[in-house]
Amino acid sequence: MDAQRIKFLNVPIDIVNPEDLPNVISGFLAAAKSPPPRATVLRGLDDRQPVKGQNIVLLSLSDLLRARRSGEYRNYVCNAALVIPISKCIVSGARFLTGKQVFRYMPFKFVINLLSILERQEHSLYLLGSKSRMLRKAEKNIHATFPRLNIVGRHEGGMRKKEESDVIQAIRKSSAALLLVGKGGIRGKELWIARNSRKINSGMRLWCSDLFDVFAERKHRPSDTVFNMGLEGLGLCFRNPLRFFRFFSYVRYKLLLLFYKIFVR
């Protein structure tokens, strides 16, 4: 696959040229269809058992710093099949430390590109999370935009603990090429994917945060100009003033870059 993984501040990120993204995703889809190794079958772990799937992580600056200190979240990122930077700070920081060009993706456009690739190959999608009405509208709009993409199931968030096993079984039986999980009633948020990774299926999984709200036309994505300037978080700060305290995390990040540049090879 045309993806290069590097370590940045001791956290993995992948360099994927947008032109190569279809090849990378096609490689994941082919791997998901591959039968288990013969040695695995001989040990009694046949293809009817859960197989670890391919988790995709859209990594922001706050996620990067979190992955440096949080054991469970760090494992989730380190074990992901694809770690895509969405922060301009990560791109400039990686260039500063490694001299490599890292490609940044807008989360909404990345998901749109991913769904386009799946539609061209007539693959399937399962939607999980958000409120029932919003999820139905998001499904309707996704189906209108990608008519050849087979949406094989959906389940709103807020599921009780005793319902979770039934939902997991439904996702597994659907054999969806992509499980798209959005916030809203999902216990553990993206860590729900990590904790249930071996129980679902061998397809791709992506935590898409509030993108269901965008698909349901309840929220607007940032403009290309705002995103390219790296100012997409500014509007969120005005909606939630506590986000201004992330400035201290930004300062810490800059100090880490200087420390690694001077002392760490």
Secondary structure per residue as TSV (DSSP state, phi and psi in degrees):
chain	resnum	aa	ss	phi	psi
A	1	M	-	360.0	150.4
A	2	D	-	-88.7	63.0
A	3	A	-	-137.6	137.9
A	4	Q	E	-117.3	124.2
A	5	R	E	-96.4	131.9
A	6	I	E	-127.3	160.8
A	7	K	E	-98.7	126.6
A	8	F	E	-127.7	115.0
A	9	L	T	53.7	37.1
A	10	N	T	69.0	21.8
A	11	V	E	-125.3	133.8
A	12	P	E	-74.6	138.4
A	13	I	E	-135.9	154.0
A	14	D	E	-109.9	138.6
A	15	I	E	-98.0	109.7
A	16	V	-	-128.8	110.9
A	17	N	-	-64.4	132.2
A	18	P	G	-50.9	-31.4
A	19	E	G	-68.0	-25.1
A	20	D	G	-93.7	-7.0
A	21	L	H	-57.0	-43.2
A	22	P	H	-57.2	-38.8
A	23	N	H	-67.1	-39.4
A	24	V	H	-63.9	-47.2
A	25	I	H	-65.7	-40.2
A	26	S	H	-60.9	-36.0
A	27	G	H	-64.3	-39.9
A	28	F	H	-63.9	-43.1
A	29	L	H	-64.4	-39.2
A	30	A	H	-66.0	-39.5
A	31	A	H	-65.3	-36.1
A	32	A	H	-66.1	-30.3
A	33	K	H	-84.9	-15.1
A	34	S	S	-67.1	140.0
A	35	P	-	-69.3	157.3
A	36	P	-	-66.1	154.0
A	37	P	-	-56.1	150.8
A	38	R	H	-60.4	-37.0
A	39	A	H	-62.8	-34.7
A	40	T	H	-66.7	-41.9
A	41	V	H	-64.2	-39.8
A	42	L	H	-64.4	-27.6
A	43	R	T	-80.5	-0.3
A	44	G	T	94.2	2.9
A	45	L	-	-97.1	76.3
A	46	D	-	-79.7	-178.8
A	47	D	T	-74.9	1.0
A	48	R	T	-83.3	-10.9
A	49	Q	S	-88.8	157.0
A	50	P	-	-60.2	140.6
A	51	V	-	-118.9	137.7
A	52	K	-	-60.7	125.6
A	53	G	-	-89.3	-172.0
A	54	Q	E	-107.4	103.7
A	55	N	E	-84.0	136.3
A	56	I	E	-112.1	130.4
A	57	V	E	-116.8	127.2
A	58	L	E	-95.9	108.3
A	59	L	E	-98.9	117.4
A	60	S	-	-92.3	176.3
A	61	L	H	-64.2	-43.8
A	62	S	H	-63.7	-34.8
A	63	D	H	-65.2	-40.8
A	64	L	H	-59.2	-48.3
A	65	L	H	-66.0	-35.6
A	66	R	H	-65.1	-38.9
A	67	A	H	-69.3	-18.2
A	68	R	H	-77.2	-22.9
A	69	R	H	-121.0	-26.0
A	70	S	-	-92.0	120.6
A	71	G	H	-61.7	-50.0
A	72	E	H	-69.0	-45.0
A	73	Y	H	-68.6	-36.4
A	74	R	H	-60.4	-44.3
A	75	N	H	-61.3	-39.7
A	76	Y	H	-59.2	-44.9
A	77	V	H	-71.5	-45.5
A	78	C	H	-64.9	-29.6
A	79	N	T	-92.8	0.4
A	80	A	-	-69.2	147.8
A	81	A	S	-74.1	-27.4
A	82	L	E	-148.5	127.5
A	83	V	E	-120.2	108.3
A	84	I	E	-105.9	120.6
A	85	P	E	-70.7	137.1
A	86	I	-	-120.4	1.8
A	87	S	-	-107.1	135.8
A	88	K	H	-64.8	-31.3
A	89	C	H	-63.4	-35.5
A	90	I	H	-67.2	-42.4
A	91	V	H	-62.6	-48.5
A	92	S	H	-68.5	-36.1
A	93	G	H	-66.9	-40.6
A	94	A	H	-65.5	-37.3
A	95	R	H	-65.8	-38.3
A	96	F	H	-64.8	-40.8
A	97	L	H	-87.7	-37.8
A	98	T	H	-112.5	-18.5
A	99	G	-	77.4	4.3
A	100	K	-	-91.8	148.6
A	101	Q	-	-87.4	116.1
A	102	V	-	-105.0	135.4
A	103	F	-	-93.9	131.5
A	104	R	-	-104.0	142.8
A	105	Y	-	-122.3	139.3
A	106	M	-	-73.7	129.0
A	107	P	H	-52.1	-45.7
A	108	F	H	-61.9	-46.5
A	109	K	H	-67.3	-34.8
A	110	F	H	-61.5	-45.5
A	111	V	H	-65.1	-40.6
A	112	I	H	-60.1	-45.4
A	113	N	H	-62.0	-41.0
A	114	L	H	-63.6	-44.9
A	115	L	H	-66.0	-34.6
A	116	S	H	-63.9	-42.1
A	117	I	H	-63.8	-44.3
A	118	L	H	-63.3	-39.6
A	119	E	H	-65.7	-41.6
A	120	R	H	-60.1	-32.1
A	121	Q	T	-98.5	7.5
A	122	E	T	55.3	50.0
A	123	H	-	-94.7	-176.0
A	124	S	E	-120.5	163.3
A	125	L	E	-140.7	141.1
A	126	Y	E	-123.8	134.7
A	127	L	E	-109.8	134.0
A	128	L	E	-139.3	130.0
A	129	G	-	116.8	176.5
A	130	S	S	70.8	-178.3
A	131	K	-	-85.2	155.8
A	132	S	H	-56.8	-49.1
A	133	R	H	-63.8	-42.7
A	134	M	H	-67.6	-37.9
A	135	L	H	-66.4	-39.6
A	136	R	H	-63.5	-40.7
A	137	K	H	-68.5	-40.1
A	138	A	H	-61.2	-42.3
A	139	E	H	-62.3	-42.9
A	140	K	H	-60.9	-44.5
A	141	N	H	-70.4	-36.8
A	142	I	H	-64.2	-43.7
A	143	H	H	-64.6	-37.0
A	144	A	H	-66.6	-35.5
A	145	T	H	-80.5	-35.2
A	146	F	-	-125.5	74.2
A	147	P	T	-63.6	-25.5
A	148	R	T	-92.2	4.0
A	149	L	S	-87.9	121.5
A	150	N	E	-85.3	107.7
A	151	I	E	-86.5	104.9
A	152	V	E	-90.6	-3.5
A	153	G	E	174.1	163.1
A	154	R	E	-154.1	153.7
A	155	H	E	-152.1	130.6
A	156	E	-	-71.7	166.1
A	157	G	S	-77.5	-172.9
A	158	G	-	76.4	20.6
A	159	M	-	-73.2	143.0
A	160	R	-	-71.4	159.5
A	161	K	H	-57.5	-39.7
A	162	K	H	-72.8	-18.1
A	163	E	H	-84.5	-18.9
A	164	E	H	-60.4	-41.8
A	165	S	H	-64.0	-35.6
A	166	D	H	-68.2	-38.9
A	167	V	H	-65.9	-43.8
A	168	I	H	-60.6	-41.4
A	169	Q	H	-64.7	-39.3
A	170	A	H	-64.2	-41.5
A	171	I	H	-63.3	-43.0
A	172	R	H	-64.3	-44.2
A	173	K	H	-69.0	-25.8
A	174	S	H	-68.5	-23.7
A	175	S	T	53.2	37.0
A	176	A	-	-64.3	140.7
A	177	A	S	-69.0	-28.1
A	178	L	E	-140.1	129.8
A	179	L	E	-103.7	116.2
A	180	L	E	-104.1	116.4
A	181	V	E	-114.1	124.5
A	182	G	E	-115.1	159.3
A	183	K	S	-70.0	160.1
A	184	G	S	116.3	83.5
A	185	G	S	85.6	9.3
A	186	I	-	-97.2	112.3
A	187	R	T	-66.7	120.2
A	188	G	T	91.3	-6.0
A	189	K	T	54.1	-127.6
A	190	E	H	-64.4	-23.7
A	191	L	H	-69.9	-15.2
A	192	W	H	-60.1	-39.0
A	193	I	H	-64.2	-46.6
A	194	A	H	-61.9	-42.6
A	195	R	H	-71.8	-23.2
A	196	N	T	-115.3	16.6
A	197	S	G	-57.3	-41.6
A	198	R	G	-84.5	-3.9
A	199	K	G	-98.4	-9.9
A	200	I	S	-91.9	-88.7
A	201	N	-	-163.7	-172.1
A	202	S	S	-94.8	11.7
A	203	G	S	-82.0	-169.6
A	204	M	E	-87.4	149.3
A	205	R	E	-132.3	139.9
A	206	L	E	-143.3	125.2
A	207	W	E	-83.6	119.0
A	208	C	E	-111.1	12.8
A	209	S	E	52.1	-116.6
A	210	D	T	-99.7	21.1
A	211	L	H	-68.0	-24.4
A	212	F	H	-61.8	-35.3
A	213	D	H	-63.3	-37.2
A	214	V	H	-69.2	-45.3
A	215	F	H	-63.3	-31.8
A	216	A	T	-86.3	4.0
A	217	E	T	63.8	31.2
A	218	R	S	-95.1	-21.8
A	219	K	S	-135.0	157.8
A	220	H	-	-106.7	138.6
A	221	R	-	-75.7	156.3
A	222	P	-	-66.7	150.5
A	223	S	-	-67.8	160.7
A	224	D	H	-60.6	-37.4
A	225	T	H	-64.2	-47.6
A	226	V	H	-63.0	-42.9
A	227	F	H	-66.0	-43.7
A	228	N	H	-64.2	-27.2
A	229	M	T	-83.0	-7.9
A	230	G	T	76.1	24.1
A	231	L	-	-107.8	16.5
A	232	E	H	-64.8	-23.8
A	233	G	H	-83.0	-10.3
A	234	L	H	-66.4	-41.4
A	235	G	H	-63.4	-36.8
A	236	L	H	-65.0	-33.4
A	237	C	H	-64.7	-37.5
A	238	F	H	-72.2	-29.5
A	239	R	H	-74.9	-34.6
A	240	N	S	-132.8	93.2
A	241	P	G	-57.1	-21.3
A	242	L	G	-62.2	-22.4
A	243	R	G	-66.6	-18.5
A	244	F	G	-64.2	-23.1
A	245	F	G	-69.2	-11.8
A	246	R	H	-67.9	-10.3
A	247	F	H	-57.4	-35.9
A	248	F	H	-68.0	-33.9
A	249	S	H	-66.0	-36.5
A	250	Y	H	-64.4	-42.6
A	251	V	H	-62.8	-43.4
A	252	R	H	-60.1	-39.9
A	253	Y	H	-61.8	-44.2
A	254	K	H	-64.0	-38.3
A	255	L	H	-66.7	-37.3
A	256	L	H	-62.7	-41.1
A	257	L	H	-60.3	-44.7
A	258	L	H	-63.7	-41.5
A	259	F	H	-62.9	-47.4
A	260	Y	H	-65.6	-36.3
A	261	K	H	-65.4	-37.0
A	262	I	H	-87.6	-41.8
A	263	F	H	-110.8	-20.7
A	264	V	-	-113.3	129.8
A	265	R	-	-88.8	360.0
